[in-house]
Amino acid sequence: MTWLITGGAGYIGAHVVHAMTEAGERVVVYDDLSTGISERVPRDVPVVVGSTLDGDRVARVLAEHDVTGVVHLAAKKQVGESVEWPLHYYRENVEGLRVLLEAVTAAGVGAFVFSSSAAVYGMPDVNLVTEETPCVPMSPYGETKLAGEWLVRATGRATGLSTASLRYFNVAGAASPELADLGVSNLVPMVFEQLTEHAPPRIFGDDYPTPDGTCIRDYIHVADLAEAHVAAARALSSSPGRDLTLNIGRGEGVSVREMIDTINAVTGYDTPPTVTSRRPGDPARVVASADRVARELDWKARRDLHDMITSAWQGWLHHHPEAART
């Protein structure tokens, strides 16, 4: 098969590209490079610059490369930004997906893996979030991901397209320093930036009903997440007509304070955090049940928290060598 990977020059997308090629799959990257970096993509993988809103260009790429499956990661993903620009997020994330699916079905592509998010759940009041936990997204970003799942599923049922929606939990780490997360909207690189600038890491609220009072999240290594995409892609290609919705997490919770303590230990900065007020909408605990993905894909996360932080720090130092402790 040949897989078109939209958003394949991004942080997660590039990891998926590397994992797919290492597994022997043929890959083509389609990315508008608004946030992606083409140098992340292996040199022997074609990179086509374009938007998923450009249906004619997508159709040409599908035909020219004889694409038989799509992994769709291209999307806008900043929660706060989505609140400010909801129309932009719906256009990019929902209309872009609709245009892409229209081209995919017209071309007779057989498999479609959709990048979703745990943001579809909102503030679940459960110990472990299963795929049956009600979805009540709290932001336009989460709404666009849930709407995307609906659109993918409906298209699959109407056309026979095999589909999988993968609900990512909190992603961290790097498979190699070159592929590190360079943004500072996620907790780990955000703390790295604060430490590098000799500022204390921030904890938003320590009065939650958790053992140490800080929020608990399920963190997954990006390399494990990429391998889950390989497993999903192969499951769809070997079993036409499948319709999967799967949590992608470790099924283990880590508090914000535990995360910061681990980052301090790995980096050697040892800077105590400061506590500020809660952020609106932050649930106390969001941890995945990973039972269904283990059953459906025979996949399980293999890397632990220390692996995530160590690899992320190596990547941060690769891009910010001045941050090294001396």
C-alpha positions in Angstrom: 0.0 0.0 0.0 0.9 3.7 -0.3 -0.1 5.9 2.5 -0.7 9.6 2.2 0.1 11.2 5.6 -1.4 14.7 5.9 0.5 16.9 8.4 3.4 14.5 8.1 6.0 17.3 8.7 4.6 18.1 12.1 5.8 16.8 15.5 3.5 13.8 15.7 3.2 13.5 11.9 6.9 13.1 11.3 7.1 10.4 14.0 4.3 8.6 12.1 6.1 9.0 8.8 9.3 7.5 10.3 7.4 4.6 12.0 5.5 3.8 8.8 8.6 3.8 6.6 10.6 1.7 9.1 7.7 -0.8 9.0 8.2 -1.1 5.3 5.2 1.0 4.2 5.3 3.4 1.2 4.6 7.0 2.3 3.8 10.4 0.8 3.6 13.5 3.0 1.0 16.2 2.3 1.5 19.3 4.5 0.9 23.1 4.2 4.1 23.7 6.3 2.3 26.3 8.4 3.7 24.6 11.4 5.4 21.6 9.9 9.2 21.4 9.1 10.0 19.5 5.9 13.5 18.6 7.2 11.8 16.2 9.7 10.7 14.0 6.8 13.1 11.3 5.5 14.8 12.4 2.3 13.4 9.5 0.3 9.8 10.4 1.2 8.0 12.7 -1.2 6.7 15.9 0.3 3.8 17.8 -1.4 3.0 21.2 -0.1 -0.7 21.9 0.0 -3.8 22.4 2.1 -6.5 19.8 2.6 -9.0 22.5 1.6 -7.6 22.3 -1.9 -9.6 19.3 -3.2 -8.1 19.4 -6.7 -4.6 19.3 -5.4 -5.4 16.4 -3.1 -7.1 14.5 -5.9 -4.0 14.9 -8.1 -1.7 13.7 -5.3 -3.9 10.6 -4.6 -3.8 9.7 -8.3 -0.1 10.5 -9.0 1.1 8.4 -6.1 -1.5 5.7 -6.4 -2.5 6.2 -2.8 -4.4 3.4 -1.2 -4.7 4.6 2.4 -4.6 8.0 4.3 -3.5 8.9 7.8 -5.0 12.3 8.5 -3.1 14.4 11.1 -3.2 17.9 9.5 -5.2 20.2 11.8 -5.2 23.2 14.0 -4.8 22.1 17.6 -4.4 24.9 20.1 -7.3 24.9 22.5 -7.1 28.5 23.6 -6.7 29.7 20.0 -9.7 27.7 19.0 -11.8 29.7 21.5 -10.6 33.0 19.9 -11.0 31.8 16.3 -13.7 29.1 16.2 -14.6 29.8 12.5 -11.0 29.3 11.5 -10.8 26.0 13.4 -14.1 24.7 12.0 -12.9 25.6 8.5 -9.5 24.0 8.8 -10.4 20.9 10.9 -13.9 20.1 9.7 -14.2 21.6 6.2 -10.6 20.5 5.4 -11.6 16.9 6.5 -14.8 17.0 4.4 -12.9 18.1 1.3 -10.2 15.4 1.9 -12.8 12.6 2.4 -14.6 13.7 -0.8 -11.3 13.3 -2.8 -10.5 10.0 -1.0 -13.8 8.4 -1.7 -13.8 9.6 -5.4 -10.3 8.1 -5.8 -11.4 4.7 -4.3 -9.0 4.8 -1.4 -9.7 2.0 1.0 -8.5 3.0 4.4 -8.6 6.2 6.5 -6.9 6.8 9.9 -8.1 9.9 11.6 -6.2 11.8 14.3 -8.6 12.6 17.1 -8.1 13.7 20.7 -9.0 13.1 24.3 -10.4 16.6 24.1 -13.6 15.1 22.7 -14.4 13.9 26.3 -14.3 17.3 27.9 -14.3 16.9 31.7 -15.1 13.2 32.3 -15.9 12.4 36.0 -14.6 8.8 35.8 -11.5 7.0 37.0 -10.7 5.6 33.6 -12.0 7.1 30.3 -13.3 4.4 28.0 -14.5 4.9 24.4 -18.1 4.7 25.7 -17.5 7.7 28.1 -19.9 10.5 27.0 -18.2 13.1 24.8 -18.8 16.6 26.0 -16.0 18.7 24.5 -15.2 22.0 26.2 -13.6 23.9 23.3 -14.1 24.5 19.6 -11.0 22.4 19.1 -12.5 19.4 20.9 -15.8 20.0 19.0 -14.0 19.9 15.7 -12.4 16.6 16.6 -15.7 15.1 17.6 -17.4 16.4 14.5 -14.5 14.9 12.5 -15.1 11.5 14.0 -18.7 11.7 13.1 -17.9 12.7 9.5 -15.3 9.9 9.2 -17.6 7.2 10.6 -20.6 8.3 8.4 -18.4 8.3 5.3 -17.2 4.9 6.1 -20.7 3.5 6.6 -21.9 5.1 3.3 -19.0 4.1 1.1 -17.3 1.1 2.6 -14.2 3.1 3.5 -12.4 1.4 6.4 -11.9 3.9 9.2 -10.2 4.4 12.6 -10.4 7.4 14.9 -7.5 7.5 17.3 -8.1 9.6 20.5 -4.7 10.7 21.6 -4.1 11.5 25.3 -1.1 13.7 26.3 1.8 13.2 23.9 5.5 13.8 24.9 9.0 12.6 24.1 10.9 12.2 20.9 12.1 9.1 18.9 15.3 11.1 18.0 16.5 14.6 19.0 15.8 16.0 15.5 12.1 15.1 15.8 11.5 16.9 19.2 8.5 19.0 20.0 9.5 22.6 19.4 6.3 24.2 20.6 5.7 25.5 24.1 2.0 24.9 24.4 2.4 21.4 25.8 3.5 20.9 29.4 7.0 19.3 28.9 8.5 21.8 26.5 6.7 24.6 28.4 8.6 23.6 31.6 11.8 23.2 29.6 11.5 26.8 28.4 10.8 28.1 31.9 13.8 26.3 33.4 16.0 27.5 30.6 15.0 31.0 31.3 15.7 30.5 35.0 12.0 30.8 35.9 10.1 28.4 38.1 7.7 26.0 36.4 4.0 26.9 37.1 1.4 24.6 38.5 -2.2 25.8 37.8 -3.9 24.8 41.0 -2.9 22.4 43.8 -6.3 22.0 45.4 -7.8 19.3 43.2 -9.2 16.1 44.7 -6.1 14.1 43.8 -3.3 12.6 46.0 -1.0 15.7 45.7 -3.7 18.2 44.7 -2.6 18.7 41.1 -4.2 17.5 37.9 -3.6 14.0 36.7 -3.1 13.1 33.0 -2.2 10.1 30.9 1.1 10.8 29.1 2.2 8.7 26.1 5.5 8.6 24.3 5.2 9.9 20.8 7.1 6.9 19.5 4.5 4.6 21.0 1.7 6.8 19.5 3.4 6.5 16.0 3.5 2.7 16.4 -0.2 2.7 17.2 -0.8 4.4 13.8 1.2 1.6 12.0 -0.9 -1.0 13.8 -4.2 0.9 12.9 -3.2 1.3 9.3 -2.4 -2.4 8.9 -5.5 -3.4 10.7 -7.6 -1.4 8.2 -5.7 -2.7 5.2 -6.1 -6.3 6.2 -9.8 -6.1 7.2 -11.9 -4.0 4.8 -15.0 -2.4 6.3 -13.7 -1.9 9.8 -14.8 1.0 11.9 -12.6 1.6 15.0 -12.7 4.3 17.7 -9.7 3.9 20.1 -8.1 5.6 23.0 -4.3 5.9 22.6 -2.8 6.2 26.1 -0.9 4.2 28.7 -3.8 3.8 31.1 -1.6 5.3 33.9 -2.0 8.7 35.5 0.8 11.1 36.3 0.2 14.3 38.3 1.5 17.7 37.2 3.7 17.8 40.3 5.1 14.4 39.6 5.8 15.4 36.0 7.7 18.6 37.1 9.6 16.6 39.7 10.7 14.1 37.0 11.7 16.9 34.6 13.8 18.6 37.4 15.5 15.3 38.1 16.3 14.6 34.4 17.4 18.1 33.5 19.4 18.8 36.7 17.8 22.2 37.2 16.0 21.3 40.4 13.8 24.4 40.4 10.8 24.3 42.7 7.5 25.1 41.0 5.2 28.0 41.9 1.5 27.4 42.3 -1.0 29.8 40.7 -4.8 29.7 40.4 -6.6 27.0 38.5 -7.3 27.4 34.8 -10.9 27.3 33.9 -12.1 24.0 32.5 -9.2 21.9 33.7 -10.6 18.5 34.9 -8.9 16.9 38.0 -8.2 13.6 36.3 -8.2 12.3 32.7 -6.7 8.9 32.2 -7.4 6.5 29.4 -8.6 2.9 29.5 -6.3 1.3 26.9 -8.1 -2.1 26.9 -9.9 -1.8 23.6 -6.8 -0.8 21.6 -4.9 -3.7 23.1 -7.6 -6.0 22.0 -8.3 -4.6 18.6 -4.7 -3.8 17.5 -2.6 -6.0 19.8 -0.8 -2.8 20.7 0.4 -1.5 24.0 2.6 1.5 25.0 6.1 0.3 25.8 7.9 3.4 27.0 7.6 5.0 30.5 7.6 8.5 31.9 11.4 8.6 32.3 11.8 7.6 28.6 9.5 10.5 27.6 11.2 13.1 29.6 14.8 12.0 28.8 14.1 11.8 25.1 12.3 15.2 25.1 15.2 16.8 27.0 17.7 15.4 24.5 15.6 16.9 21.8 15.3 20.3 23.5 19.1 20.4 24.0 19.6 19.5 20.3 17.7 22.6 19.4 18.6 24.8 22.4 22.2 23.8 23.4 22.5 26.8 25.6 20.0 25.2 28.0 22.4 22.5 29.2 23.3 22.6 32.9 27.0 23.1 33.6 
